[in-house]
Amino acid sequence: MKLEEVIAIVIDELGRIAPEIDAKQLDPDAELREECDIDSMDFLNLVTALSERLKIEIPETDYPSLATLHQAAAYLAQKLDATA
């Protein structure tokens, strides 16, 4: 899966959790929790949704790898390559 596709999936799932966000205004290097004003439960819901949608395991120790849009996309793309 291409990085752009992974970014689109992260944005889509983020939009389900925080529908008020404007994806075009997101800073891809800003902390998602601050940028989107989501709390820890919303972040956990995002991680769970991404895990289910992409059918990959995301251990809690890897959550910091999902801090920004760019980091999340790179981490998820790497996990998807490893399972392919």
N, C-alpha and C positions, 0 to 999 in steps of 0.2 A: 504494500500500500504506500502511495506517495505521501510525502510530508504534508503537502497541501490538503490532501484528503483527510489526514489525521487532524490537522488544524480545524478543518470544517466540522468534523465530528465533535471535537472539544467545544467549539463555539456553539454547535447545535445543542449539546447536552447542557452547557452553561446557560443557554437561553431558556431551557426548560426549568432550571432551578431559579434563575434570576431573569424573568422575562422583560424586566425594565431596562436591561443593558442594551447598549448599541454596539454591536460587534465592530462596526467601522471605527468607533472611537477607542477601542481597546488598545492599550500600549502592550505589545507582545512581550515586553521585557519587565513589565510591572507585576508585582505580586497579585495574583488573581483574587485572593481574599480581600485585599484592600481596594483594588481597582473595581471590583464588582460589588463591593460591600456585602460579602457573604460571610456568615459565621462558620464556626467549625463544623456544625451539623450539616449545613449546606455543602461545605467542602467534602465532607464524608459522603454525602448523597451524590455529589459529582463523581467522586472516585468510584463509587459502587456502580453508577450508571455507565461509566466508561468501561469498567471491568466487564460488566454484563454485555454491553453492546459489542465490544471488541473480542469478547470471549478469551480474556487473559487474566491471569492472577496479578494483582497489584498488592504486594505485601505492605503492611503499615510502615515498615522501615524505609520504603521507597517514596512515601508521601512527599517528602521535601523535594523530590525530583519533579513534582507536578506543580511547583510553586508559581511559575509564570506560564503563559501560553506557549512560548517557545520551548521552555524546558519540558513541559508536559507533552508537547507534540514530538519532540526528539526522543523522550523516554518511551512513549507509546510506540513510535515507529520502530525503535530498536527492539522492543518486546515482541512486536508483530513479526519482525524479521527473524527473530530467534525461534518463533513457533512455526514459521512457514516451512 
